[in-house]
């Protein structure tokens, strides 16, 4: 099982980033998927989740209206579009396949 995130980086407040997570080693299209984040000194936070078919999503209150989770099952890829980023969004972002595995994470830093 492999989950490989990319797309992190440093942006100014109000900026945007799109994270990607390429999955392999399991049936991606059959698995719901999550994005988590963890900032230094804080616990892990569920940011967004999406069903296996991509027909239902949930978001943390802190990101509603700014973040969009999506997936392309043909490409075994999960996405997180992040708009209007705030310094509080700075964290390591992980994609997660429940009961299967988690990626190594990608750093997002929002700073002026």
Residue, then its C-alpha position, 0 to 999 in steps of 0.5 A: x500500500x502506498x499513499x503519496x501526497x504532493x502539492x504542499x508549499x508556502x503561500x501567503x494568506x489568501x492564497x491557494x494550493x491543491x494537494x494530491x494523493x496518489x494511491x496504489x496497492x489497494x482498490x482505491x475506488x472501493x475506499x472512502x478517503x480522508x484528509x487529515x492535518x497536524x500542526x506542531x503541538x496540536x492533535x490530528x484534525x480531520x479536514x475532509x472526507x469523501x465516499x468511495x464514489x465521490x458522491x458525498x463529502x464532509x468538512x471540518x467547520x474550520x475549512x467549510x467553504x474554503x476547501x474542496x475534496x475530490x477524487x478521480x478513481x480512474x487515476x487513483x488520485x485524491x485531491x484537496x483544493x484549498x482556497x483563501x488559506x489562513x495562517x491557522x491552516x499551516x500543518x502537515x497534511x496527510x491522506x488516509x485510507x481508513x483501515x488501510x494506510x496513511x501517507x507521509x504527509x506534505x507540509x503547508x505553510x501559510x505566512x505573510 
